């Protein structure tokens, strides 16, 4: 499949990025322990709720995304932006999850660019614009005019027949999660530019 | 499917490599780090902690006392909940403490402790706490560490923006979270909007005795008043409340109360309203609430029902009440040590909104209004806002301060404490919490003089922090050293119940004045026996009163006969010990209540209603002495129609 091929291109550079980040942060630890400060317990990036072994609970929004072959780009982006722990929070969280095709539809090079470490904040901002504190079914969303997203901006809701659009992206399907709900959407919801 | 495994496998592989990489650099550094952190929190056996910390117990209904930096728990102080450990709420003397207009309510949801202040600095006389569910405020003595007073708050529901005290402990302030009809009446729920009220209560505190008096209630529009803090220094005389649900929705609040982009922080000039009330302003409203006071002389609580409250319509007091627009359903409402900045934490947002007190006064002066709500002026946002903290976190809740111009804010969703600078609003550090932090506490961190050495983060979620104990776990807390530029995580400890907030102070403020015993010669309990020779048993119809004393290692009397099935037996027990830390306990087989734990010099009463004929033992529940096991006695219970005379003895005499 086309998406899968694309995915490999995305994921493997990302893995390398992980390796680089890992070794960097170990170096950082060294530096800080040499100073007079820095005596506290260091915590690693993968010390958090996202990394607790738990096969008894209903999968959370992050685990659902990880388990979906249509969302590998999204998962890679979430990991690059260090948002794993936020997504396993008690929430409740409503995640609008663009498919791999949705990411692929962005202008050439956009995703690759966002995944660069220097663009981490911009990436995080876009991803947070896909998250609402709340847990509402697609049907229930029809009652809203807008949603206040986790990045501080609003996403508008439109209803066209039976379809619900959030920030211009159409909800394709929904999966209940242990800490909220995942609505699969067909477009990346870009935050409105700040006036 | 194969492809998924491929990807996950790849990720796992990367994780392993990542960890391997860390480990390579790890052992030496993390070992050294861990030992330095250990030194910071290690309080050697026999040594004492630097700070007291009073953590709310949330749904335990009680207050817990901890030491910092060790994280050791010293005491659970029963406040709103029955506590079998000491017999609080079970003994006849303490049952009145839990009386309300709804009758005996043996539980509450204890939220926010605040230590009394003088000139905006902690003075360590009392700690005040709020009961959220059946609205109540309690005052706890910091000499006896016992609950001395509980006052119910009428016209209130979900007493959440409480119990915060003004900078000379003039008032303890209690705002309602849930708006309700005032006075309560039978009406359709969907007529909430415009009809329900939010009562903000100002309870005066007697400067000598600490005695509480509900001085007045400001009847505000029916918003939800979430949290509050007093002005201090330049803003002394004002009190600030965060609000949400300015939409006045009455159903599906999680949607309907998040429609407005901005809610308000309500600024209340209580000094103006106090003056108005002192000059005869306000309206007396008939009501009904309990006021319960415990006396350390009689060792007894007394409950009095009050029937009237002064209510104030905020629109009738000129220039006393204003709204400051604040984005995204603000939760925390915190005031910095100088009193200049009021910080609203929009809990559905990433940002903090900081208002300036100076700008607020200027905006009031210049009438920079942006409309009004129910006759209360709304100040223009741009004219009161001092800055926005772009935190990068998610779900800000609460802010505390050190004395060096730094503020520390908790973020629930991103699970972290973020340190930022006042005035520049720059984020300077952030540290993860484990997990999903609610409140945080710096000793004195909400006063004019914070002791900015440690911050305690109180988390809502524990998961894997400690050895697993099934689905239900205690919450976790982390201690960070904040004396340097960067916060240092130094310790992690479980807390009891659900701490919603805490108050801390230097140990020396309290330690030297903590009471050791109650003096027997000052005991004014009506059923006390101050000398064993006065010990006796008296019958009054089917009531039997046992005047009993205890000393190592016997009860006087320890043999009682003539009690009958159907009697109601009151054991009034006075502990004759006058030595530090020698309590005695009392329990008797089949009693339908808890034991008693009686401190030296104290009298407590337990009721026993024997239902079966026989000879029934009672004993001391506290390992009081080497002969503790011998500290027991018997009650002979005869049939209801028996004519055995009442008798009592010790050693056959």
Interface residues (C-beta under 8 A of the other chain):
Chain A: X4 X7 X11 X12 X15 X18 X19 X21 X22 X23 X25 X26 X27 X29 X30 X32 X33 X37 X38 X39 X40 X41 X42 X43 X44 X46 X47 X48 X49 X52 X53 X54 X66 X67 X69 X72 X79 X85 X86 X89 X90 X91 X93 X121 X124 X128 X133 X134 X136 X143 X144 X148 X150 X151 X152
Chain B: X1 X3 X4 X7 X8 X10 X11 X13 X14 X15 X17 X18 X19 X21 X22 X24 X25 X26 X29 X30 X32 X33 X34 X36 X37 X40 X254 X255 X258 X328 X348 X349 X350 X351 X392 X394 X395 X412 X413 X414 X415 X431 X432 X434 X435 X436 X460 X461 X463 X464 X480 X481 X484 X485 X486 X487 X488 X489 X490
